[in-house]
Amino acid sequence: MATGPWRRRAVHDLVFAIDGSGWHEPAMRDAVGFRWSGPGRFSVLRVAAPPGAGRGEAQIVLDPGEAIPDVAVFLNGQRLAAAPRRLGAFGVLDFAWDAAAAEGAGPLEFWFLADRITQLPAPGERMRGVGFRLSTLTIESAEDGPAPARESAALIAGRRFLAERLPVAAGKPWISFRSQGEARLLDLRLDGARLGPTPQPHLAFAIQAGAGGAELALGAPGGGTVTAGLTADGAWRPGIGLSPRDELLVLRLVGELPRAFGRWLDQAMAGAAPDAELLSFWRRQLGIIARAADLRLAALLADGPDPYAGDPDVPFAWPSVST
């Protein structure tokens, strides 16, 4: 019997293990599981989801007579319009996003910014800061699901090729923010990174973003500096000085920057009072930069030199002079 198109819908229960930060241990009340947000106002939750437009709802546990808490919701750094409503003993935040907000590889990264934090006693502990009680996060794709096995072989082969021929690791991130006139600058240090077969104990990105696009510089102690940029319309503007294979590795590393930013958030925002506008700006900028690098990578793999030519075990080579 033929069936109609189906929509991908996932319900993430916070009683179970989560990928994120800014949440207390799971708890139960009247057979309903939840996690308190806290100890700071900023909480992160990453969930697997297909790319493209979608909608979601966050179900919040309420006490009798309690108002729905004021919580701002962001997706990949973009603030979403969240509409609150009551559903029995729960408060629900409804929101939706367009394809641009969910573009890019990897899980969707939701941020929840609580309006206030309350100090409450915890069993066997001292007072702790809590915001709101999130029970479930439900997300649904706005597009039909794919036909079974469509392009699965190509996806598997492509991921295996990237992992075996162009392996990269971003390592542990350290981030600081600066400004220079109208431009904003981000200094990103990666400890314990890797480009192909070559360990990179310390890498440093310097990224400047403004109305005219973005400028990137990547270097390592004792090595040269690789530069690149983005035009105002988001197109990748490559630098010079790298071999074809090494340019692919750098593009792969740039594609990992949003996830590195997320790992830094998990460490740096614990209990913090964040500048949500600043974090949102840089998360969106890094997403734009990563997507441009991914497009450049795809174009080089399709139309550039044979990606299977050469020895993948040749060490990564920095340019001898800054370019």
Secondary structure as UniProt FT lines:
FT   STRAND          7..13
FT   TURN            14..15
FT   STRAND          19..21
FT   STRAND          23..29
FT   TURN            30..31
FT   STRAND          32..37
FT   STRAND          42..47
FT   STRAND          54..61
FT   TURN            64..65
FT   STRAND          71..75
FT   TURN            76..77
FT   STRAND          78..80
FT   STRAND          83..87
FT   TURN            88..89
FT   STRAND          90..97
FT   TURN            99..102
FT   STRAND          108..114
FT   STRAND          118..121
FT   TURN            123..124
FT   STRAND          127..130
FT   STRAND          133..144
FT   TURN            148..151
FT   HELIX           152..165
FT   STRAND          168..169
FT   STRAND          172..180
FT   TURN            181..182
FT   STRAND          183..195
FT   TURN            196..197
FT   STRAND          198..210
FT   TURN            211..212
FT   STRAND          213..219
FT   TURN            221..222
FT   STRAND          225..230
FT   TURN            232..233
FT   STRAND          236..237
FT   HELIX           244..255
FT   HELIX           257..268
FT   TURN            269..271
FT   HELIX           276..303
FT   TURN            307..308
FT   TURN            312..313
//
